């Protein structure tokens, strides 16, 4: 069974938004992180969303 690229694209975008939402919720609850962890989460979130958008555009053209 092969899963199409658009499915992985949507999953990656949703995972990026979930990571961002949970990070914001954690900070609003008063839990502080060091700047290195926060920066890493921001970079990871941007890469996940970007990779998901890339997969969606590739799946539309092929």
C-alpha positions in Angstrom: 0.0 0.0 0.0 1.5 3.3 -1.0 0.4 6.5 0.7 0.4 9.6 -1.5 2.7 12.6 -0.9 -0.1 15.0 -0.1 -0.9 12.9 3.0 2.6 13.2 4.3 2.5 16.9 3.5 -0.6 17.6 5.5 0.7 15.4 8.4 4.0 17.4 8.5 2.1 20.7 8.5 -0.2 19.6 11.3 2.7 18.3 13.3 4.5 21.6 12.9 1.4 23.6 14.1 0.9 21.1 17.0 4.5 21.6 18.1 4.1 25.4 17.9 0.8 25.3 19.8 2.1 23.1 22.6 5.2 25.4 23.0 3.0 28.5 23.3 0.7 26.7 25.7 3.6 25.6 27.8 5.0 29.1 28.0 1.5 30.5 28.9 1.3 28.1 31.8 4.5 29.6 33.2 7.0 26.8 32.3 10.2 28.5 31.1 12.7 26.9 28.7 16.2 28.0 27.9 16.7 30.0 24.6 18.5 27.1 22.9 15.5 24.7 23.3 13.1 27.4 22.2 15.2 28.3 19.2 15.5 24.7 18.2 11.7 24.2 18.4 11.1 27.3 16.3 13.6 26.1 13.6 12.1 22.5 13.7 8.6 23.9 13.4 9.5 26.1 10.4 11.2 23.1 8.7 8.2 20.8 9.3 5.8 23.3 7.8 8.1 24.1 4.9 8.6 20.4 4.1 4.9 19.9 4.3 4.3 22.7 1.8 7.0 21.3 -0.4 5.4 17.9 -0.4 2.0 19.4 -1.2 3.3 21.3 -4.2 5.2 18.3 -5.5 2.1 16.1 -5.2 0.0 18.6 -7.2 2.5 18.7 -10.1 3.0 15.0 -10.5 
